[in-house]
């Protein structure tokens, strides 16, 4: 899978979710390390994202965190990562995460995770990039999201092919088998224009 050297993972910054979600993040982090794939993430040490980053580091892998300076206080920036880039704005953060990554994976999370998912999907819909996007529906957590998306398609507000720009899998074990089948992608615009 030479076309995937780094993956951006969007996931929750809260510690209050089900323990199974952290277990999934930990398993995925260890797999990233074992495969030698760099994690690109939001740079926090709390919540699902902190568990994920810790697992990659525990497995001997590389982690790049991108965090706006104002969030360093709220999210408690992870000081142990391989690289921590401190940027000025949320927009700069997301553009940088997109630029550094060969694909995007969504684990359980909250409103911020959803925002990040929909932004990267809509950028793809607009042809700003062609990188793969995979949503991990751990323990059915994102079932309601699929229902919403299906409703949007049924109402005619999105084409089925655009709704399918994000592929759903049932567990973290299914991510790499799917990525191996999906074509690699690239940014099609200068990241400063994202
Ligand atoms: P959450 O899923 O709400 O825990 O947030 C996960 C990540 O999304 C965190 O790194 C947040 O900084 C980020 N985030 C939260 N709100 C937003 C937003 N409005 N736009 C972009 N990212 C956000």
Boltz pocket constraint, residues with backbone or C-beta under 6 A from the ligand:
constraints:
  - pocket:
      binder: B
      contacts: [[A, 11], [A, 12], [A, 13], [A, 14], [A, 42], [A, 44], [A, 71], [A, 75], [A, 90], [A, 109], [A, 110], [A, 111], [A, 112], [A, 113], [A, 114], [A, 115], [A, 116]]
      max_distance: 6.0
